[in-house]
């Protein structure tokens, strides 16, 4: 008797078969056991789905209310990004027959919330969030560090995407440090982002691709500075005010990986999402939230003490944080 396990719908399912007859009595017992166990598996396999992550609604289900609430209460100072993200993700997830995968490109300085937003999206689609077997994170400098190995990286990346989407069409791929990624590597994934029914029998239309990049950060900052100098409220900034900034720094910048690729001229990126520089008040909000996550009672005096020691610009006015919220988890430990 042989136990055979197969990967089905992202789950491991097992069945039993008889491999060789030793004697009539043993064979009869084995056949009986195999039939009973196979029948049990067939009858109760849906129960197993609840214990092991699978590419099924029990494990993958979009929570629109949850994402909207998370963006409104946990993401600080990013009203433009929050609005674009909720509309883009909701529209895509509610579309039963999308024409292509969802492709989001998040732009802004370090510490403004790009990685955090990726995490929030994952947590509101996958039961296991970022630890899901269907969420895949790549960092340019860690996973693709050597330009001399670019051809090998292309093959490995294509096989990884193809293999994982074959297992679960609703897979998510996050590429961090996109501005440091080799243009050839970016172009190698272009077919999976395009308007194809399928490629070699695999459909990528339900997949999600998220690119994170610092490219465009300086131009986005300039827009925020212009609004501040004109004594206009930050919340008055709209997507249309930032689109030109992004186009100048991403589309026309020859040092940007995107400039060398066909992702833009083929309109494969659905939304370029700008992240504004954070102000002092947003650092305070991040600090208080971090204290809660560390199990402490939030203490505004402690957080303000930490926030005052961070770097801001313009130098004299100290309006925008240079590090954002990224350094807060480590910095806060020194003040608690």
C-alpha positions, -999 to +999 in steps of 0.1 A: +000+000+000+014+034-009+004+069+004+005+094-024+004+132-017-004+158-044-005+195-044-040+206-053-054+241-051-024+251-030-031+222-006-015+188+000-040+161-006-032+124+000-046+092-012-038+055-007-031+029-034-021-007-035+014-012-049+021-049-049+002-081-038+020-102-012-007-127-006-045-129-011-054-122+025-030-093+028-041-078-005-078-080+006-070-062+038-049-036+020-076-030-006-102-026+021-080-001+041-072+018+009-108+021-001-119+032+034-091+058+037-097+071+002-134+074+009-127+092+041-104+117+024-129+123-004-157+129+022-138+151+046-112+169+024-131+201+028-124+199+066-086+196+058-088+229+040-094+247+073-061+233+088-037+239+059-035+271+039-050+266+005-059+287-025-095+288-015-120+313+000-113+300+035-078+314+032-081+341+005-110+366+008-109+403+003-119+424+033-128+458+018-140+473+051-109+461+069-085+476+043-103+509+043-103+510+081-066+501+083-057+528+057-077+554+076-065+545+111-030+530+107-015+549+078-005+584+087-003+614+065-010+596+032-045+607+022-037+606-015-022+571-014-050+557+008-077+569-016-059+555-047-051+521-030-086+514-017-102+522-051-076+502-070-076+471-049-114+471-044-121+475-081-097+447-090-108+423-063-145+428-071-139+422-108-147+386-116-130+387-150-101+412-149-083+417-182-048+418-166-032+415-132-033+444-108+000+463-110+007+491-084+038+512-083+043+529-049+067+559-049+081+581-021+109+585+004+120+559+028+097+556+059+066+571+043+046+538+044+051+519+011+061+486+027+034+491+054+007+495+028+018+463+010+015+446+044-020+460+049-031+449+014-018+413+021-035+412+055-069+421+041-067+395+013-048+366+028-057+350+061-020+346+069-011+381+056+026+385+047+034+349+060+010+334+034+025+309+010+009+330-018+026+363-009+061+366-023+085+395-014+116+403-035+143+429-026+165+440-054+198+442-034+192+410-015+177+387-042+194+401-074+227+417-062+250+408-091+245+423-125+267+395-140+241+370-130+212+388-146+204+360-171+202+335-143+180+358-122+156+363-152+151+325-155+147+319-118+122+348-114+101+338-144+100+302-131+091+313-096+062+335-108+049+309-133+051+281-107+034+300-080+006+314-101+000+278-114-005+267-078-026+298-069-039+323-095-045+348-067-008+352-058+008+385-048+044+395-057+060+425-040+092+440-055+111+463-031+138+487-042+124+487-077+146+517-086+177+495-080+165+466-101+182+459-134+160+470-163+164+437-180+150+419-150+120+442-149+114+435-186+116+398-180+083+399-160+065+421-185+046+392-202+030+383-168+017+419-165+002+421-199-033+416-214-031+379-221-057+352-216-029+329-206+008+321-213+015+285-219-017+275-202-013+297-172-035+328-166-020+357-146-051+379-146-059+374-109-024+380-096-012+412-079+021+429-085+033+457-062+065+477-070+081+498-042+105+526-052+122+557-039+122+571-074+100+603-075+106+610-038+123+643-043+097+656-067+069+646-044+086+664-016+089+695-037+051+695-042+045+691-005+070+720+002+053+742-023+019+737-006+034+744+028+051+776+016+019+788+001+002+782+035-021+756+019-033+726+039-016+693+032-050+676+027-056+699-003-029+680-022-046+658-048-033+631-071-033+654-101-009+677-082+016+648-079+012+631-113+035+656-130+061+652-103+060+614-108+062+617-145+093+639-144+112+617-119+101+583-130+091+583-167+118+608-179+147+599-155+173+579-173+186+566-140+153+551-131+149+514-139+114+521-152+127+544-179+146+516-196+117+492-196+085+488-217+062+487-186+053+523-190+048+527-227+027+496-228+006+510-199+011+479-178+013+498-145-023+505-134-016+531-107+015+551-098+008+559-061+027+589-045+036+589-008+041+623+008+069+632+032+058+629+069+055+658+093+063+660+130+027+652+139+028+620+119+060+609+136+041+614+169+013+592+157+037+565+145+055+566+178+023+562+199+012+533+177+046+517+181+044+519+219+011+501+218+025+474+195+054+469+220+029+464+248+035+498+265+009+523+276+013+552+250+032+581+265+031+612+244+060+628+264+083+599+256+073+599+219+078+637+217+112+634+232+122+609+206+106+629+177+125+661+186+158+643+182+151+632+147+162+652+116+138+674+097+139+698+067+140+726+057+167+729+084+153+760+101+116+753+099+119+715+106+087+707+087+092+672+071+109+642+087+140+629+068+137+593+081+099+590+083+085+563+106+110+536+096+135+543+123+109+546+151+108+510+163+146+510+171+148+546+182+119+544+206+137+517+227+162+543+238+135+566+253+112+541+270 
